[in-house]
Amino acid sequence: MVNAASPTSDQRSRRRTPVPDAEAATLGAAPLNPFGDLHTLQHLSARLARGLRPVWERLLRRELRCAAEPLVVQRFADYRAERGDALAVWLPFAADAGSVRAFAVLDGGALLQLLDQFFGGTGAAPATLPTEFSPAALAMGRRIAEMLATPLAQAWEPLTRMAFAAGAPETGADLDGEDAVILTRFVIDAEGPSPLTLDLLYPVAPLKPHAPTLTGKVLDKAEPDPVWRTQLTRAAMAVRFPVRSVLAEPVVSLQLLMDLKPGDVIPISIAPDVPVMVGNDRLGHGTVGVSNGHAAIRLTALALPEGLNP
Protein backbone atom coordinates (compact mmCIF):
# COMPACT_ATOMS: atom_id res chain seq x y z
CA MET A 1 0.00 0.00 0.00
CA VAL A 2 1.21 3.54 -0.74
CA ASN A 3 1.34 5.87 2.21
CA ALA A 4 -0.79 8.97 1.86
CA ALA A 5 -2.55 11.34 4.17
CA SER A 6 -5.79 9.82 5.35
CA PRO A 7 -8.79 11.89 4.23
CA THR A 8 -10.71 13.45 7.07
CA SER A 9 -14.32 12.68 7.78
CA ASP A 10 -15.38 16.09 6.42
CA GLN A 11 -13.47 15.52 3.20
CA ARG A 12 -15.08 12.13 2.75
CA SER A 13 -18.52 13.54 3.46
CA ARG A 14 -18.09 16.19 0.78
CA ARG A 15 -17.11 13.57 -1.78
CA ARG A 16 -19.96 11.22 -0.89
CA THR A 17 -23.43 11.81 -2.25
CA PRO A 18 -26.22 9.63 -0.84
CA VAL A 19 -27.72 7.30 -3.37
CA PRO A 20 -31.51 7.62 -3.77
CA ASP A 21 -33.62 4.90 -2.18
CA ALA A 22 -34.60 3.49 -5.55
CA GLU A 23 -31.61 3.31 -7.90
CA ALA A 24 -32.20 4.39 -11.45
CA ALA A 25 -31.99 1.32 -13.65
CA THR A 26 -29.35 1.26 -16.35
CA LEU A 27 -29.82 -0.76 -19.51
CA GLY A 28 -28.14 -4.14 -19.08
CA ALA A 29 -27.14 -3.47 -15.45
CA ALA A 30 -28.83 -4.45 -12.20
CA PRO A 31 -29.68 -1.63 -9.78
CA LEU A 32 -27.15 -1.07 -7.01
CA ASN A 33 -29.85 -1.17 -4.35
CA PRO A 34 -32.38 -4.00 -4.78
CA PHE A 35 -34.04 -3.30 -1.40
CA GLY A 36 -35.83 -0.03 -2.16
CA ASP A 37 -35.82 2.26 0.86
CA LEU A 38 -33.31 1.43 3.57
CA HIS A 39 -35.20 2.75 6.58
CA THR A 40 -35.07 -0.60 8.35
CA LEU A 41 -31.31 -0.88 7.92
CA GLN A 42 -30.90 2.74 9.03
CA HIS A 43 -32.76 1.95 12.26
CA LEU A 44 -30.50 -1.08 12.67
CA SER A 45 -27.42 1.14 12.29
CA ALA A 46 -28.71 3.50 14.98
CA ARG A 47 -29.21 0.49 17.25
CA LEU A 48 -25.69 -0.72 16.45
CA ALA A 49 -24.24 2.70 17.29
CA ARG A 50 -25.59 2.34 20.82
CA GLY A 51 -24.04 -1.12 21.06
CA LEU A 52 -20.66 0.09 19.78
CA ARG A 53 -20.38 2.86 22.34
CA PRO A 54 -19.28 0.65 25.30
CA VAL A 55 -16.79 -1.14 23.04
CA TRP A 56 -15.04 2.08 22.11
CA GLU A 57 -15.24 3.38 25.67
CA ARG A 58 -13.26 0.33 26.79
CA LEU A 59 -10.74 0.83 24.00
CA LEU A 60 -10.30 4.59 24.42
CA ARG A 61 -10.78 4.56 28.22
CA ARG A 62 -13.15 7.51 28.31
CA GLU A 63 -16.79 8.35 27.91
CA LEU A 64 -17.77 9.23 24.36
CA ARG A 65 -20.58 9.37 21.84
CA CYS A 66 -21.12 7.17 18.80
CA ALA A 67 -23.50 8.04 15.97
CA ALA A 68 -24.35 6.48 12.62
CA GLU A 69 -24.38 8.62 9.47
CA PRO A 70 -27.02 8.09 6.74
CA LEU A 71 -26.55 4.97 4.64
CA VAL A 72 -24.99 5.12 1.18
CA VAL A 73 -25.19 2.52 -1.59
CA GLN A 74 -22.30 2.58 -4.04
CA ARG A 75 -20.00 0.46 -6.15
CA PHE A 76 -17.08 -1.03 -4.26
CA ALA A 77 -14.64 0.58 -6.71
CA ASP A 78 -16.08 4.00 -5.89
CA TYR A 79 -15.62 3.38 -2.19
CA ARG A 80 -11.99 2.33 -2.68
CA ALA A 81 -11.37 5.43 -4.77
CA GLU A 82 -12.92 7.55 -2.02
CA ARG A 83 -10.63 6.07 0.64
CA GLY A 84 -7.52 6.46 -1.47
CA ASP A 85 -4.33 4.52 -0.85
CA ALA A 86 -3.94 5.34 2.84
CA LEU A 87 -3.18 2.32 5.00
CA ALA A 88 -6.32 0.87 6.60
CA VAL A 89 -7.26 -2.34 8.37
CA TRP A 90 -10.19 -4.36 7.01
CA LEU A 91 -11.98 -6.54 9.55
CA PRO A 92 -14.15 -9.19 7.86
CA PHE A 93 -17.19 -10.73 9.54
CA ALA A 94 -18.19 -14.04 8.02
CA ALA A 95 -21.18 -16.32 8.33
CA ASP A 96 -20.98 -19.86 9.64
CA ALA A 97 -20.54 -21.11 6.07
CA GLY A 98 -17.60 -18.77 5.54
CA SER A 99 -19.16 -16.16 3.23
CA VAL A 100 -18.32 -12.60 4.26
CA ARG A 101 -21.34 -10.62 5.38
CA ALA A 102 -19.68 -7.36 6.40
CA PHE A 103 -16.38 -5.49 6.57
CA ALA A 104 -15.40 -3.00 9.25
CA VAL A 105 -12.79 -0.56 7.96
CA LEU A 106 -10.60 1.46 10.32
CA ASP A 107 -7.88 3.94 9.33
CA GLY A 108 -4.36 2.66 9.90
CA GLY A 109 -3.48 5.68 12.01
CA ALA A 110 -6.43 5.02 14.32
CA LEU A 111 -5.41 1.38 14.74
CA LEU A 112 -1.85 2.37 15.64
CA GLN A 113 -3.18 4.91 18.14
CA LEU A 114 -5.22 2.20 19.83
CA LEU A 115 -2.20 -0.11 19.83
CA ASP A 116 0.00 2.53 21.48
CA GLN A 117 -2.66 3.21 24.12
CA PHE A 118 -3.16 -0.52 24.74
CA PHE A 119 0.52 -0.86 25.67
CA GLY A 120 0.39 2.09 28.06
CA GLY A 121 1.28 4.91 25.69
CA THR A 122 -0.48 8.21 25.14
CA GLY A 123 -2.37 6.98 22.09
CA ALA A 124 -0.20 8.82 19.56
CA ALA A 125 0.16 7.57 15.99
CA PRO A 126 3.52 7.71 14.18
CA ALA A 127 4.11 10.82 12.07
CA THR A 128 4.61 8.60 9.01
CA LEU A 129 2.48 5.52 8.59
CA PRO A 130 4.30 2.27 7.80
CA THR A 131 3.73 0.48 4.53
CA GLU A 132 2.25 -2.52 6.32
CA PHE A 133 1.00 -3.52 9.74
CA SER A 134 3.18 -5.24 12.31
CA PRO A 135 2.04 -8.55 13.86
CA ALA A 136 1.12 -6.63 17.03
CA ALA A 137 -1.07 -4.23 15.03
CA LEU A 138 -2.80 -7.13 13.27
CA ALA A 139 -3.38 -8.82 16.64
CA MET A 140 -4.93 -5.56 17.88
CA GLY A 141 -7.15 -5.49 14.81
CA ARG A 142 -8.27 -9.06 15.50
CA ARG A 143 -9.08 -8.09 19.10
CA ILE A 144 -11.17 -5.14 17.92
CA ALA A 145 -13.03 -7.36 15.43
CA GLU A 146 -13.90 -9.87 18.14
CA MET A 147 -15.21 -7.05 20.33
CA LEU A 148 -17.36 -5.71 17.46
CA ALA A 149 -18.86 -9.09 16.50
CA THR A 150 -21.17 -9.33 19.53
CA PRO A 151 -22.91 -5.92 19.22
CA LEU A 152 -23.17 -6.48 15.46
CA ALA A 153 -25.09 -9.72 15.97
CA GLN A 154 -27.22 -8.15 18.72
CA ALA A 155 -28.17 -5.26 16.47
CA TRP A 156 -29.41 -7.64 13.78
CA GLU A 157 -31.29 -9.92 16.19
CA PRO A 158 -34.65 -8.09 16.04
CA LEU A 159 -34.70 -8.58 12.25
CA THR A 160 -33.06 -11.94 11.75
CA ARG A 161 -30.54 -14.11 13.55
CA MET A 162 -27.29 -13.65 11.68
CA ALA A 163 -23.98 -14.96 12.94
CA PHE A 164 -20.98 -12.66 12.54
CA ALA A 165 -17.67 -14.44 13.13
CA ALA A 166 -14.63 -12.17 13.21
CA GLY A 167 -12.00 -13.10 10.66
CA ALA A 168 -8.31 -12.28 10.30
CA PRO A 169 -7.55 -8.58 9.69
CA GLU A 170 -6.63 -7.71 6.10
CA THR A 171 -5.46 -4.69 4.12
CA GLY A 172 -8.27 -4.94 1.58
CA ALA A 173 -11.39 -6.84 0.58
CA ASP A 174 -11.78 -9.56 -2.02
CA LEU A 175 -14.68 -7.87 -3.81
CA ASP A 176 -15.19 -7.00 -7.45
CA GLY A 177 -15.12 -3.32 -8.22
CA GLU A 178 -18.63 -3.48 -9.68
CA ASP A 179 -20.08 -5.16 -6.59
CA ALA A 180 -22.63 -3.03 -4.77
CA VAL A 181 -22.04 -2.32 -1.09
CA ILE A 182 -24.10 -0.60 1.57
CA LEU A 183 -21.95 1.76 3.61
CA THR A 184 -22.75 3.10 7.05
CA ARG A 185 -20.19 5.29 8.75
CA PHE A 186 -19.96 5.55 12.53
CA VAL A 187 -18.49 8.73 13.97
CA ILE A 188 -16.93 8.01 17.34
CA ASP A 189 -16.46 10.79 19.88
CA ALA A 190 -17.54 13.44 17.37
CA GLU A 191 -17.20 16.19 19.99
CA GLY A 192 -13.70 15.15 21.02
CA PRO A 193 -10.46 16.70 19.76
CA SER A 194 -9.77 13.86 17.31
CA PRO A 195 -12.93 11.95 16.33
CA LEU A 196 -12.56 8.48 14.84
CA THR A 197 -14.60 6.99 12.04
CA LEU A 198 -15.44 3.34 11.50
CA ASP A 199 -16.90 2.27 8.16
CA LEU A 200 -19.15 -0.78 8.02
CA LEU A 201 -19.65 -2.26 4.54
CA TYR A 202 -22.38 -4.78 3.72
CA PRO A 203 -21.94 -6.44 0.33
CA VAL A 204 -25.40 -6.45 -1.23
CA ALA A 205 -25.29 -10.03 -2.57
CA PRO A 206 -25.21 -11.83 0.85
CA LEU A 207 -28.08 -9.65 2.08
CA LYS A 208 -30.50 -10.62 -0.70
CA PRO A 209 -31.86 -13.69 1.19
CA HIS A 210 -32.88 -11.25 3.95
CA ALA A 211 -34.69 -8.87 1.59
CA PRO A 212 -38.17 -9.52 3.11
CA THR A 213 -37.04 -8.26 6.53
CA LEU A 214 -34.95 -5.40 5.13
CA THR A 215 -37.80 -4.11 2.96
CA GLY A 216 -40.43 -4.36 5.71
CA LYS A 217 -41.84 -1.13 6.99
CA VAL A 218 -40.74 0.11 10.40
CA LEU A 219 -43.80 0.84 12.53
CA ASP A 220 -43.43 3.57 15.13
CA LYS A 221 -46.55 2.40 16.93
CA ALA A 222 -48.15 -1.03 16.75
CA GLU A 223 -51.04 -2.52 18.63
CA PRO A 224 -49.90 -5.39 20.89
CA ASP A 225 -51.10 -8.87 20.04
CA PRO A 226 -53.89 -9.70 22.54
CA VAL A 227 -52.84 -13.37 22.72
CA TRP A 228 -49.23 -12.36 23.45
CA ARG A 229 -50.41 -9.85 26.07
CA THR A 230 -52.57 -12.48 27.80
CA GLN A 231 -49.75 -15.02 27.88
CA LEU A 232 -47.32 -12.39 29.19
CA THR A 233 -49.76 -11.39 31.93
CA ARG A 234 -50.26 -14.99 33.00
CA ALA A 235 -46.51 -15.61 33.05
CA ALA A 236 -45.91 -12.46 35.11
CA MET A 237 -48.66 -13.33 37.58
CA ALA A 238 -47.16 -16.81 38.09
CA VAL A 239 -43.79 -15.45 39.29
CA ARG A 240 -43.18 -16.55 42.89
CA PHE A 241 -41.73 -14.29 45.60
CA PRO A 242 -40.49 -15.31 49.07
CA VAL A 243 -42.43 -13.59 51.86
CA ARG A 244 -40.84 -13.36 55.32
CA SER A 245 -41.41 -11.65 58.63
CA VAL A 246 -39.05 -10.67 61.44
CA LEU A 247 -40.75 -11.44 64.76
CA ALA A 248 -37.96 -10.27 67.04
CA GLU A 249 -34.38 -9.03 66.95
CA PRO A 250 -32.94 -9.38 70.47
CA VAL A 251 -29.68 -7.63 71.30
CA VAL A 252 -27.17 -9.34 73.59
CA SER A 253 -23.63 -8.59 74.68
CA LEU A 254 -20.57 -10.34 73.35
CA GLN A 255 -19.95 -11.85 76.80
CA LEU A 256 -23.39 -13.47 76.77
CA LEU A 257 -22.82 -14.85 73.29
CA MET A 258 -19.52 -16.40 74.37
CA ASP A 259 -21.14 -17.98 77.44
CA LEU A 260 -24.13 -19.49 75.60
CA LYS A 261 -24.61 -23.25 75.85
CA PRO A 262 -27.37 -25.71 74.84
CA GLY A 263 -30.45 -25.16 77.00
CA ASP A 264 -29.92 -21.44 77.59
CA VAL A 265 -32.89 -19.18 76.89
CA ILE A 266 -32.72 -15.84 75.12
CA PRO A 267 -35.79 -13.78 76.05
CA ILE A 268 -37.59 -12.00 73.23
CA SER A 269 -40.56 -9.68 73.05
CA ILE A 270 -42.86 -9.62 70.01
CA ALA A 271 -44.19 -6.21 69.06
CA PRO A 272 -47.90 -5.76 68.40
CA ASP A 273 -47.10 -5.16 64.70
CA VAL A 274 -44.36 -7.11 62.91
CA PRO A 275 -42.98 -6.21 59.46
CA VAL A 276 -43.82 -8.40 56.44
CA MET A 277 -41.11 -8.34 53.78
CA VAL A 278 -40.92 -9.37 50.11
CA GLY A 279 -37.25 -9.63 49.29
CA ASN A 280 -35.69 -6.44 50.67
CA ASP A 281 -38.90 -4.40 50.38
CA ARG A 282 -41.53 -3.94 53.07
CA LEU A 283 -44.93 -5.25 52.01
CA GLY A 284 -46.65 -4.01 55.17
CA HIS A 285 -47.09 -5.08 58.79
CA GLY A 286 -49.46 -7.26 60.77
CA THR A 287 -50.19 -9.11 63.99
CA VAL A 288 -49.05 -12.63 64.89
CA GLY A 289 -51.78 -15.23 65.46
CA VAL A 290 -53.00 -18.71 64.51
CA SER A 291 -54.95 -19.82 61.42
CA ASN A 292 -56.13 -23.42 60.93
CA GLY A 293 -53.71 -24.62 63.56
CA HIS A 294 -50.70 -22.88 61.98
CA ALA A 295 -48.86 -19.76 63.03
CA ALA A 296 -49.91 -16.88 60.77
CA ILE A 297 -49.77 -13.13 60.39
CA ARG A 298 -52.86 -11.01 59.81
CA LEU A 299 -51.98 -8.01 57.64
CA THR A 300 -53.15 -4.78 59.23
CA ALA A 301 -51.61 -2.35 56.73
CA LEU A 302 -49.85 -2.37 53.36
CA ALA A 303 -46.83 -0.21 52.48
CA LEU A 304 -47.37 1.36 49.05
CA PRO A 305 -44.28 1.88 46.83
CA GLU A 306 -42.66 5.29 47.04
CA GLY A 307 -44.56 7.78 44.92
CA LEU A 308 -47.87 5.93 45.26
CA ASN A 309 -48.62 7.01 48.80
CA PRO A 310 -51.82 9.04 48.96
Buried (B, 14 or more C-beta within 10 A) or exposed (E): BEEEEBBEBEEBBEEBEEBEEEBEEEEEEEBBBBBBBBBBBBBBBEBBBBBBBEBBBEBBEEEBBBBBBEBBBBBBBBBBEBBBEBBBBBBBBBBEEEEBBBBBBBBBBBBBBBBBBBEEEEBEBEEEBEEEBEEEBBBBBBBBBEBBBEBBBBBBEEBEEBBBBBBEBBBEBEBEEEBBBBBBBBBBBBEEEEBBBBBBBBBBBBBEEBEEBBBEEEEEEEEEEEEEEEEEEEEEEEEEEEEEEEEEEEEEEEEEEEEEEEEEEEEEEEEEBBBBBEEEEEBBBBBBEEEEEEEEBEEEEEBEEEEEEE
